[in-house]
Amino acid sequence: MSNTEELIAAVREAAEGTPYVVTEKPYGFDLTIDIVDAQWWTLLRKSGVKRLFTYEVRTKDSAKKMTITDVSNTVRWSGGGGVFSVPSLHADKSFQRGRVYQYSFQKEVGVDAKTGRLGTPVSYSFRSGEGRDLIRDAAQRTGWSESMPMEQKGALIFAGAIVAVGAIVGLVFAAIALFG
C-alpha cells in the first residue's frame, strides 16, 4: 500500500457516516460534499439549487506532503410565471477556487418537486473548514504534512506585488511633495 493509499483510507474512515465522499484521482483524491440538490415549487415558479464543495488533495507520495485546494460550485435556477406574468427562466452559476472560507445556511419553503409535499426542500448549514479539518486530522495521524497550493502562492505573490507598487508610488508622491 502506497503512502497516498494509506492517506485515502484514513480519510475514508474519518468520512464514514458523514455526507462527504472520497474519490481517488490521478493527483491524489477529492473529498466532496453535496451540500444541497433540491427542486421545489413556489407559488408561481419552479426553482432549483445545486451546491457542491470539493477539496482537491494533491499528494507527493514519497515526501508524504499534500496540498488542499477548495472548489465551491453553485448553480441556481428558477422558471415559470403566473396568470398575469410572462413565463421566464433565470439561472446563475458561481465558482470559487483556492482557499474558500465560508459559512452559509439557507432555508427555502415550498412544495418539494420530488415528493409533492409542502416543507423546506432546501435546509442546510455549511462550514468550509469542516472538510479541511477532516483531511488534516487523517493526514496528521498518518504522518503527512500540508504545503500551500500554487493558487494560494500565486495570490500571495500578486498581493505582495500590489503592496510593493503602492508603497513605491506613495514614496514617489511623498518625494515630489517634499522636494518639489
Order of alpha helices (4+ residues) and beta strands (2+ residues): alpha-beta-beta-beta-beta-beta-beta-beta-alpha-beta-alpha
